[in-house]
Amino acid sequence: MPNPPVIKDGKEVYNMIMGEIEADLTLDNLPNNEEKYEGQTKEQTIERAQRYKAAFIEYNERYAKYKQEQDDAVRVYGRKAIQAVEEKSSARDDGAMSELESAISNS
């Protein structure tokens, strides 16, 4: 039987992807941002907001790709699992047929 694909929970997926794009926006870092950027000027805040907007656009693109890869892995697993069951069943059927043929020829 094939090994099932690893399915991560939402927090893991979000942090994994967003951590590569903009560390400030990971779920672990979000609570610290207000204090971290407390003394920012208006211009710096606007610049950061633009950076965050771009980060979310990039996140959505990467998440779509990640989700497609996960869906593909689940489909492949399903096909392999069905194939493994069919092969096992076929081998069992072949054994039963051999026994039946042997019993008929010995009678």
C-alpha positions as CSV (number, residue, x, y, z in Angstrom):
1,M,0.0,0.0,0.0
2,P,1.4,3.4,-0.9
3,N,2.1,6.0,1.8
4,P,-0.5,8.8,1.9
5,P,0.6,12.4,1.2
6,V,1.3,14.6,4.2
7,I,-1.5,17.1,4.6
8,K,-0.6,20.1,6.7
9,D,-3.1,22.2,8.6
10,G,-4.0,25.7,7.5
11,K,-1.7,27.5,10.0
12,E,1.3,25.4,8.9
13,V,0.6,26.0,5.2
14,Y,0.1,29.8,5.7
15,N,3.2,30.2,7.8
16,M,5.3,28.0,5.4
17,I,4.3,30.1,2.4
18,M,4.1,33.5,3.9
19,G,7.4,33.0,5.8
20,E,9.2,32.8,2.5
21,I,7.6,36.0,1.3
22,E,7.1,38.4,4.3
23,A,8.0,37.2,7.7
24,D,6.1,40.1,9.4
25,L,2.9,38.5,8.1
26,T,3.3,35.0,9.6
27,L,0.8,34.2,12.3
28,D,3.6,34.1,14.9
29,N,4.9,37.5,14.0
30,L,1.6,39.4,13.5
31,P,1.0,40.2,17.2
32,N,4.4,41.9,17.4
33,N,4.1,44.2,14.4
34,E,2.3,47.0,16.2
35,E,5.0,47.4,18.8
36,K,7.8,46.7,16.2
37,Y,6.6,49.6,14.0
38,E,5.3,51.9,16.6
39,G,7.5,54.9,15.7
40,Q,7.1,54.7,11.9
41,T,6.5,57.7,9.9
42,K,3.4,57.9,7.7
43,E,5.5,57.4,4.6
44,Q,7.1,54.3,6.1
45,T,3.7,52.9,7.1
46,I,2.4,53.4,3.5
47,E,5.5,51.7,2.1
48,R,5.0,48.8,4.5
49,A,1.3,48.5,3.6
50,Q,2.3,48.4,-0.1
51,R,4.9,45.7,0.7
52,Y,2.2,43.7,2.6
53,K,-0.2,44.1,-0.3
54,A,2.3,42.7,-2.7
55,A,3.1,39.9,-0.2
56,F,-0.6,38.8,-0.2
57,I,-0.7,38.8,-4.0
58,E,2.4,36.6,-4.0
59,Y,0.9,34.4,-1.3
60,N,-2.3,33.8,-3.2
61,E,-0.3,32.7,-6.3
62,R,1.9,30.3,-4.3
63,Y,-1.0,29.0,-2.3
64,A,-2.8,28.1,-5.6
65,K,0.2,26.3,-6.8
66,Y,0.6,24.5,-3.4
67,K,-3.0,23.5,-3.4
68,Q,-2.8,22.1,-7.0
69,E,0.3,20.0,-6.0
70,Q,-1.6,18.7,-2.9
71,D,-4.6,17.8,-5.0
72,D,-2.4,16.0,-7.5
73,A,-0.7,14.1,-4.8
74,V,-4.0,13.0,-3.3
75,R,-5.2,11.8,-6.7
76,V,-2.0,9.9,-7.4
77,Y,-2.3,8.3,-3.9
78,G,-5.9,7.3,-4.6
79,R,-5.0,5.7,-7.9
80,K,-2.0,3.8,-6.4
81,A,-4.2,2.6,-3.5
82,I,-6.9,1.3,-5.8
83,Q,-4.2,-0.4,-7.9
84,A,-2.7,-2.1,-4.9
85,V,-6.1,-3.4,-3.8
86,E,-6.8,-4.7,-7.3
87,E,-3.4,-6.4,-7.5
88,K,-3.9,-8.1,-4.1
89,S,-7.4,-9.2,-5.1
90,S,-6.2,-10.5,-8.4
91,A,-3.4,-12.5,-6.8
92,R,-6.0,-14.0,-4.3
93,D,-8.3,-14.8,-7.2
94,D,-5.5,-16.4,-9.2
95,G,-4.6,-18.6,-6.2
96,A,-8.2,-19.7,-5.7
97,M,-8.5,-20.5,-9.4
98,S,-5.3,-22.6,-9.2
99,E,-6.7,-24.5,-6.3
100,L,-10.0,-25.1,-8.1
101,E,-8.2,-26.3,-11.3
102,S,-6.0,-28.6,-9.3
103,A,-9.0,-30.1,-7.4
104,I,-10.8,-30.7,-10.8
105,S,-7.8,-32.3,-12.4
106,N,-7.2,-34.5,-9.4
107,S,-10.8,-35.9,-9.3
